[in-house]
Amino acid sequence: MVGRIIIGCLLCTLNVMAQGQEATDSVNTQKKSSLMARLEQVQQYLDAKAKKKVDPHYIEVPDKPWRVILQYKENIVDVDYSESVDIPGTNEHSDWNLCFEPPMASSVGIWVGYRGTGFAYSKSLTKNAGRYYAFSSTGAKYGFNFRLRRFNTQDARFSATDYKDGEKDGEYETDYNMPSPVWIRSTYINGYYVFNGRRYSQDAAYSHSVIQRRSAGSLLVGATWYQSSFDYADMANVFFMIIGHGVYRAKVHQASVGVGYGYNWVPLRGLVVNIMAMPTVSVYNRVKAYKYETNYELAPIDPVDDYGNWNKETRRWANGKTHKSLLMTTATNNQFDYWDAEPEVSYNKFRLNMDLRLGIAYNWRNCFISAQAQYNNFNYKNDHCKINIYDAYARLSFGVRM
């Protein structure tokens, strides 16, 4: 009897629990259905808005909003760093240029996006060429792009022109392998406004959220923020630090604005060729140089051979001098020493830069194939230093709409 009562109680408990679970499942299902309904409403709103803002005779907005794109990219970044160096105690000086020239970096990656917005990630196939991250968003009237890259290289080209009494006294140029790697980082942020956004789409040849059906062009205005840095803070690179006034790392920040023009040529159905050119003027230029002070300098060999020992506390040699000729570092006991100096911050006013883009795309059914190229240059100059940064890429893409 007791056993039957226990069994009956268990069955009742299980029944109540089952009914409670069914009620919970029902509530969860209703919540999921409500969320899906809201997401569908948002999607319908975005789709309707995308189609409403363009002229369908010129621009087609595909019904399938998602795109997955496989990309192969060749990227090149050159950093030219130039200095004018006076040799203390002489009437000589030298204009030298150090160009960091990493090999062209090949990478493969994927881009995933909805309508005009997407994110890309690429992994380099070249050793030490780094990783690339990109985010882009475009609409009928605007576009936004973000790129981030970090890599290192030991490939460099060094050239110099020597002067004596104001007359050229010799010049030389050589490819050079840096003793220790140079780290280069760059961040690129660009936004633009399209005046003829109803009939012209910058996006048609690049991230393919729309298809250009007829040829059209537009005036564009844009703004760019670019920051880059190079760092070779390893004492194996001490020679370049000394001739570069002790600089071992430099950060460049630049903001530019410009006016350009873009044109989409549609020679046949599904094919579009885009070209865009935008000269820009930098309105903000800032360079921060981090420096080491050393106990050696560029100077003729001192007739005084015996400098004695170096005192790290007083930062003087035993003979009272603060610096020794760099040409005397071949001694067995050179007692080389270095310490951080105060960073130097300098500003430069207006500089002219360039943003050039070329894109070709062909669409069929729910697939497309494209090729794009972009070139940017950024430069900075003051009385003693000049920095030029060249950033360009070429890319092949294949994608599907879903």
Phi, psi and omega in degrees: 000312179299320179299318180295322179297316180298314180299318179298318178297318179298318180296319178297317180298314179298322180295317178297318180296320180296317179296322178294321179295320179297320179296317179297315179299321180295318179295316180298319179297319179295320179296316179297318179297319178296317179296316179297322179295318179294318178298321178295323178295318178298316180299315179298322179296314180296319179296315180296321180294320180297320182284330184288331188274359182235158175275113184296343176289337182250324185231129177256130176259110183301148178292326181275115190276336185273147176223137173238124187234129172265136187230143170238129190226140171246123186234141177224137176226122175244136177240114177260124180236116185242145179221151169254117189246120173267134180267113185304142175079008181224174174257032183245148170211167185221136171259116184234157182225130176243115182248118175277117187237078176295149178297156178303128187263124176265141180213156174236147182198185182225143176237130180233131182203163177239123185052236185270006185243135180196170182229140181234146174223132180229144177245129184289144174267354181259137182301133176064013182274359169085192179237159182232136175234141181214145175226137180218149177213130181224149173225188181296327186249355187215167173209148181218133180225143178223130177227142179224132181216144177215130180201174175226160181207155172243001180277127181213159173235127182244130177222152181208147173236121182263145179231144176223125184055035178080358180252145179298132185239009179141156178209153178205160181212140181207147169283142188221142175256111183301136179303325179229148186299150174257125178267130180236130178233144178214143176231130183233123177232126184222137175225148180214159178241135182254121182285323181255052186292342179287333184241346182234133179233117174295335185283340187300330183256001187239298178250359163064031176286340177226170179238124178280124183260331179228153180295140179195158178223172181201148169283142180229148169239143184215165176221142183226137170243125181228131173224139183215155178214148170232144190217117174232047184284067174224133186294350172294338179262025189299327181301316182288329177295318183291313180290343176263031179058032176085357183292129176238347176209141178222139177241128181248128175237131184214133175242133184226152173230152182199169177233132182216188181218138177235147181220133174253118178257126181244090182285334177205163186301129178092344183252133177224139176239122182246139171224135181221134177228130180219099170291140182232154177242127180284131179254353178213121178229123180221130176235127175247118182253125177265135190230151167253142167261140181233170177266016174234157178211165173284108182198158176298159178295128181286135177298342177279110183279325187266097176274345183076199182273155179269132179257112183292334181282312180274347184053051176218152172283167183297332179276006175094352182277152182266339182223153179235149182298136179299334180289352181260010180284355179285351178298151183300318180245082185276347176050044181294136181222151178210157179205162182290135173255170180293127178299150178251130177244127180226155183235149179228142183279235192282131173229145180264125177239178183217140175236111180240136180222144176222130180219139177229130181220145175230130183246138171212134184049238180253022181237162177203155176226145185207163174223136181223154174216145178217142179229131174228144169229145180225135183219154181219144181209137167226200187294331186240340191232146176220131179235125174240131179238124179247124184230117183215155176209158170230141188218139172248138184223147171225130183218165177229150175258140183226000000 
